[in-house]
Each structure stands twice: as structure tokens, then as C-alpha cells.
């Protein structure tokens, strides 16, 4: 599930939107939530990831519904190894999102 700062602020009574922005930015820096840019807009969407296991996955994000999936380890390893061997480049798993369409939106 993903949310905007505005949606979060609407659901928390008695807190200013600037406080929500400040805290959301801190949570992104700490790796507790992940920030994604909404397609063709300046708005950001956020998703709670919480634990350290999220940084061990590549992420897939649907451009239509916004759903975010973890790529399974075997598939992710294949992608990571292919990029490393072809380009001598190490991908930062925690920061990588592949965009496309999920099966529900096709």
C-alpha cells in the first residue's frame, strides 16, 4: 500500500503538514519507508517497508495501480549478475525500482 503526505496528514489529527513532511523525509533517510515518484507528476508516493529485508530485494512498481512488489531472490540475482557481468556495474538493490504493469492491470 502506498500513500501521499497529504493523505497521511488528513488521517492524523492535530499535526501540521510541514511536520508530516519533515518526519516522512526522516523515515525515508532511515530506510523505514520508500519514496517513489508518481508517474508524470511531481507528487511522491510512500510505502512502509520497515524491516531490513526490503533492502535485499529489487522492487517492481506498476505504473497503473501503483502496486509495489518484491522480485523473488532467484530472479533478482539473475538480473544483478547479468548487469554485473555485462557492464561491470553493481546495482544498489535497496534503491532500485523497475517500472511496468502488473498482471492485474494488463
Beta strands, then each sheet from edge to edge (+ up, - down):
strand 1: 33-37
strand 2: 44-48
strand 3: 59-62
strand 4: 68-70
strand 5: 97-100
sheet 1: 1+ 2-
sheet 2: 4+ 3- 5-
end
